[in-house]
Amino acid sequence: EGLFQAIEAASRILDEALQLSLKTAPSEVQNIIELQLGSKTAILILQAALRREESRGAHFREDFPTENDSRWRGHLEVSLVQGKPAWSFNAI
């Protein structure tokens, strides 16, 4: 539940950041762009945490308290395909 709440909060921040005008001082434009990109990154990290249904290292989930090597030993990756996140998993 906490991950869903965090995604909602980061999404609200992103929505607000996207409404900010870029017709301002260059230093403010930089701050706005950093806020937009940072909130997008936060959303992707939180979505990845939801997808990984296990606990591993510093990533701990109460609903999945143990490692699951048979399903999750590898790398979860995301890329943009036509502007939308496309997730893949590469087992090692």
RAQUITA-V183149 format. One record per residue. N is the residue number from 1. RES is the residue in one small letter. SS is DSSP state (~ for helix, > for strand, _ for the rest). NEAR is the number of other ideal C-beta (glycine too) atoms within 8 Angstrom. Layout:
((N:RES:SS:NEAR) (N:RES:SS:NEAR))
//
This chain:
((1:e:_:4) (2:g:~:5) (3:l:~:9) (4:f:~:8) (5:q:~:8) (6:a:~:10) (7:i:~:12) (8:e:~:8) (9:a:~:8) (10:a:~:12) (11:s:~:10) (12:r:~:8) (13:i:~:11) (14:l:~:12) (15:d:~:8) (16:e:~:8) (17:a:~:11) (18:l:~:7) (19:q:~:5) (20:l:_:8) (21:s:_:4) (22:l:_:7) (23:k:_:3) (24:t:_:7) (25:a:_:5) (26:p:~:5) (27:s:~:6) (28:e:~:8) (29:v:~:10) (30:q:~:8) (31:n:~:8) (32:i:~:12) (33:i:~:9) (34:e:~:8) (35:l:~:11) (36:q:~:11) (37:l:~:8) (38:g:~:8) (39:s:~:13) (40:k:~:9) (41:t:~:8) (42:a:~:11) (43:i:~:12) (44:l:~:10) (45:i:~:8) (46:l:~:12) (47:q:~:11) (48:a:~:11) (49:a:~:10) (50:l:~:9) (51:r:~:8) (52:r:_:11) (53:e:_:9) (54:e:_:11) (55:s:_:9) (56:r:>:7) (57:g:_:3) (58:a:_:3) (59:h:>:8) (60:f:_:6) (61:r:>:11) (62:e:_:5) (63:d:_:5) (64:f:>:9) (65:p:_:7) (66:t:_:6) (67:e:_:7) (68:n:_:9) (69:d:~:6) (70:s:~:5) (71:r:~:7) (72:w:~:12) (73:r:_:7) (74:g:>:8) (75:h:>:6) (76:l:>:10) (77:e:>:8) (78:v:>:11) (79:s:>:7) (80:l:>:8) (81:v:>:7) (82:q:_:4) (83:g:_:4) (84:k:>:6) (85:p:>:9) (86:a:>:8) (87:w:>:9) (88:s:>:8) (89:f:>:9) (90:n:>:7) (91:a:>:5) (92:i:_:5))
//
